[in-house]
Amino acid sequence: MESFETERIMRWTLGVLLLSALLVLSTSAVAEAKTYRANMVIAPTGWCMIKAGGGIGCSSPAIPAMTDGYAWIRKQGRTHLGDTGNLISPVSSELPSNPPQLRRGDRWNKRGVRCRVIPGGIKCSNGKHGFRLKKRGYRVW
């Protein structure tokens, strides 16, 4: 009877230790998340940059286009889809030569649009409209 009780206590202790380790690992990953305000960043699907005339644009191979497809949005208004062949980008002096690489949990806030990295992609919104881009799919609202 005593060995059964001892075994049960050891299993419970091991379970608590494993759960604690998982909790520490998950909170450290969240603590490492950063918020960027650069004019250009590299997202899991491709690039994201400020757009001349306002707003931001992010590329994704999932968006049908002649060259590279991208979605763009301003502080107000709906999401638009486009082709980088038609993209009017800012002058190169406004873009960093070594843009930050976004990781899971990171955020990018620029020109009234908030973006965050999600598993396999990026999600951006102006509060009412937005888009979610992944390498093999996208959704706009």
Secondary structure as a PSIPRED ss2 file (coil, helix, strand):
# PSIPRED VFORMAT (PSIPRED V4.0)

   1 M C   1.000  0.000  0.000
   2 E H   0.000  1.000  0.000
   3 S H   0.000  1.000  0.000
   4 F H   0.000  1.000  0.000
   5 E H   0.000  1.000  0.000
   6 T H   0.000  1.000  0.000
   7 E H   0.000  1.000  0.000
   8 R H   0.000  1.000  0.000
   9 I H   0.000  1.000  0.000
  10 M H   0.000  1.000  0.000
  11 R H   0.000  1.000  0.000
  12 W H   0.000  1.000  0.000
  13 T H   0.000  1.000  0.000
  14 L H   0.000  1.000  0.000
  15 G H   0.000  1.000  0.000
  16 V H   0.000  1.000  0.000
  17 L H   0.000  1.000  0.000
  18 L H   0.000  1.000  0.000
  19 L H   0.000  1.000  0.000
  20 S H   0.000  1.000  0.000
  21 A H   0.000  1.000  0.000
  22 L H   0.000  1.000  0.000
  23 L H   0.000  1.000  0.000
  24 V H   0.000  1.000  0.000
  25 L H   0.000  1.000  0.000
  26 S H   0.000  1.000  0.000
  27 T H   0.000  1.000  0.000
  28 S H   0.000  1.000  0.000
  29 A H   0.000  1.000  0.000
  30 V H   0.000  1.000  0.000
  31 A H   0.000  1.000  0.000
  32 E C   1.000  0.000  0.000
  33 A C   1.000  0.000  0.000
  34 K C   1.000  0.000  0.000
  35 T E   0.000  0.000  1.000
  36 Y E   0.000  0.000  1.000
  37 R C   1.000  0.000  0.000
  38 A C   1.000  0.000  0.000
  39 N C   1.000  0.000  0.000
  40 M E   0.000  0.000  1.000
  41 V E   0.000  0.000  1.000
  42 I E   0.000  0.000  1.000
  43 A E   0.000  0.000  1.000
  44 P C   1.000  0.000  0.000
  45 T C   1.000  0.000  0.000
  46 G E   0.000  0.000  1.000
  47 W E   0.000  0.000  1.000
  48 C E   0.000  0.000  1.000
  49 M E   0.000  0.000  1.000
  50 I E   0.000  0.000  1.000
  51 K C   1.000  0.000  0.000
  52 A C   1.000  0.000  0.000
  53 G C   1.000  0.000  0.000
  54 G C   1.000  0.000  0.000
  55 G C   1.000  0.000  0.000
  56 I E   0.000  0.000  1.000
  57 G E   0.000  0.000  1.000
  58 C E   0.000  0.000  1.000
  59 S E   0.000  0.000  1.000
  60 S C   1.000  0.000  0.000
  61 P C   1.000  0.000  0.000
  62 A C   1.000  0.000  0.000
  63 I C   1.000  0.000  0.000
  64 P C   1.000  0.000  0.000
  65 A C   1.000  0.000  0.000
  66 M C   1.000  0.000  0.000
  67 T C   1.000  0.000  0.000
  68 D C   1.000  0.000  0.000
  69 G E   0.000  0.000  1.000
  70 Y E   0.000  0.000  1.000
  71 A E   0.000  0.000  1.000
  72 W E   0.000  0.000  1.000
  73 I E   0.000  0.000  1.000
  74 R C   1.000  0.000  0.000
  75 K C   1.000  0.000  0.000
  76 Q C   1.000  0.000  0.000
  77 G C   1.000  0.000  0.000
  78 R C   1.000  0.000  0.000
  79 T C   1.000  0.000  0.000
  80 H E   0.000  0.000  1.000
  81 L E   0.000  0.000  1.000
  82 G E   0.000  0.000  1.000
  83 D E   0.000  0.000  1.000
  84 T H   0.000  1.000  0.000
  85 G H   0.000  1.000  0.000
  86 N H   0.000  1.000  0.000
  87 L C   1.000  0.000  0.000
  88 I C   1.000  0.000  0.000
  89 S C   1.000  0.000  0.000
  90 P C   1.000  0.000  0.000
  91 V C   1.000  0.000  0.000
  92 S H   0.000  1.000  0.000
  93 S H   0.000  1.000  0.000
  94 E H   0.000  1.000  0.000
  95 L C   1.000  0.000  0.000
  96 P C   1.000  0.000  0.000
  97 S C   1.000  0.000  0.000
  98 N C   1.000  0.000  0.000
  99 P C   1.000  0.000  0.000
 100 P C   1.000  0.000  0.000
 101 Q E   0.000  0.000  1.000
 102 L C   1.000  0.000  0.000
 103 R C   1.000  0.000  0.000
 104 R C   1.000  0.000  0.000
 105 G C   1.000  0.000  0.000
 106 D C   1.000  0.000  0.000
 107 R E   0.000  0.000  1.000
 108 W E   0.000  0.000  1.000
 109 N E   0.000  0.000  1.000
 110 K E   0.000  0.000  1.000
 111 R C   1.000  0.000  0.000
 112 G C   1.000  0.000  0.000
 113 V E   0.000  0.000  1.000
 114 R E   0.000  0.000  1.000
 115 C E   0.000  0.000  1.000
 116 R E   0.000  0.000  1.000
 117 V E   0.000  0.000  1.000
 118 I E   0.000  0.000  1.000
 119 P C   1.000  0.000  0.000
 120 G C   1.000  0.000  0.000
 121 G E   0.000  0.000  1.000
 122 I E   0.000  0.000  1.000
 123 K E   0.000  0.000  1.000
 124 C E   0.000  0.000  1.000
 125 S E   0.000  0.000  1.000
 126 N C   1.000  0.000  0.000
 127 G C   1.000  0.000  0.000
 128 K C   1.000  0.000  0.000
 129 H C   1.000  0.000  0.000
 130 G E   0.000  0.000  1.000
 131 F E   0.000  0.000  1.000
 132 R E   0.000  0.000  1.000
 133 L E   0.000  0.000  1.000
 134 K E   0.000  0.000  1.000
 135 K C   1.000  0.000  0.000
 136 R C   1.000  0.000  0.000
 137 G E   0.000  0.000  1.000
 138 Y E   0.000  0.000  1.000
 139 R E   0.000  0.000  1.000
 140 V E   0.000  0.000  1.000
 141 W C   1.000  0.000  0.000
